[in-house]
Amino acid sequence: MNEVDKYITGFPVEVQERFGAIRSLIFAFAPQVTERICWGMPSYSLNGKFLVHFAGFKKHIGFYISLEELAPFKEKLAGYKTSKGTIQFPLNKPLPVDLIREIIGFQVTQQQ
């Protein structure tokens, strides 16, 4: 079990499933990403550059991208709390898989 797996298994099953969905999307778009724990959370880099991080909290999952890259998603993120490259996905609402897929895809294209 690697360090990211250990991080994920420290959360309730429902949160682990959400992490698994996010992680699957990351690897689907960028199978060559480097996965590690950085700043105490799962972190992914591509071609030596930061791609995304995610972290679990009591009431949400924090999803982190660079501040500049939130701008193209401003309208789609209107229903979520955001700040300085952070998006909060509340645990009491469905995980917005399509939005996360779109953000990760955008991030990957920016890295190429």
C-alpha positions in Angstrom: 0.0 0.0 0.0 1.5 3.3 -1.0 1.3 6.6 0.9 -1.8 7.9 -1.1 -3.6 4.6 -0.4 -2.9 5.0 3.3 -4.2 8.5 3.2 -7.4 7.5 1.5 -8.1 4.5 3.8 -8.1 6.9 6.8 -11.5 8.3 5.7 -15.0 6.8 5.8 -16.0 4.5 2.9 -18.2 7.1 1.3 -15.3 9.6 1.2 -12.9 6.9 0.0 -15.3 6.2 -2.9 -15.2 9.9 -3.9 -11.4 10.0 -3.7 -11.3 6.9 -5.8 -13.5 8.6 -8.5 -11.2 11.7 -8.5 -8.1 9.6 -8.6 -9.5 7.5 -11.5 -10.2 10.7 -13.5 -6.7 11.9 -12.9 -5.1 8.7 -14.1 -7.6 8.4 -17.1 -6.4 11.8 -18.4 -2.8 11.5 -17.4 -1.6 7.9 -16.8 1.9 9.2 -16.5 1.3 11.5 -13.5 3.5 11.3 -10.5 1.4 10.6 -7.4 2.6 11.4 -3.9 1.7 13.0 -0.6 2.6 16.7 -0.6 1.5 19.2 2.0 -0.3 16.3 3.8 -2.6 15.4 0.9 -2.6 13.4 -2.4 -0.8 15.5 -5.0 -0.3 14.9 -8.7 2.2 16.4 -11.0 2.7 16.0 -14.8 5.9 16.8 -16.6 7.4 18.1 -13.4 4.6 20.6 -12.9 1.7 20.6 -10.3 -1.5 19.3 -11.7 -4.0 18.9 -8.8 -4.2 18.0 -5.1 -7.2 16.8 -3.1 -7.9 16.5 0.6 -10.6 15.3 2.9 -12.3 17.5 5.5 -15.2 17.0 7.9 -17.8 18.4 5.5 -16.1 18.6 2.1 -13.4 17.5 -0.2 -10.9 20.2 -1.1 -9.8 20.1 -4.7 -6.8 22.3 -5.5 -5.6 23.7 -8.9 -3.7 26.8 -9.7 -5.5 30.1 -9.1 -5.3 31.2 -12.7 -6.9 28.1 -13.9 -10.2 28.6 -12.0 -11.2 31.5 -14.2 -12.5 29.4 -17.2 -14.8 27.5 -14.8 -16.2 30.6 -12.9 -19.8 30.1 -14.0 -19.7 26.3 -13.5 -18.3 26.8 -10.0 -20.9 29.3 -8.9 -22.6 26.8 -6.6 -19.3 25.9 -4.8 -17.2 27.6 -2.3 -13.9 28.6 -3.9 -10.8 30.6 -3.0 -7.3 30.9 -4.3 -7.3 27.8 -6.5 -9.4 25.8 -4.1 -12.8 24.3 -4.8 -14.9 22.7 -2.0 -17.1 19.8 -3.0 -19.6 19.3 -0.1 -20.0 15.7 1.2 -23.7 16.1 1.4 -24.1 16.7 -2.3 -23.3 14.4 -5.3 -19.7 14.6 -6.5 -19.7 16.7 -9.7 -17.8 14.1 -11.7 -18.4 15.8 -15.1 -17.0 19.1 -13.8 -14.0 17.4 -12.2 -13.4 15.6 -15.5 -13.5 18.9 -17.4 -11.1 20.6 -14.9 -8.6 17.8 -15.0 -8.7 17.6 -18.8 -8.1 21.4 -18.9 -5.2 21.1 -16.5 -3.6 18.3 -18.6 -3.9 20.3 -21.8 -2.2 23.3 -20.0 0.7 21.0 -19.1 1.4 19.8 -22.6 
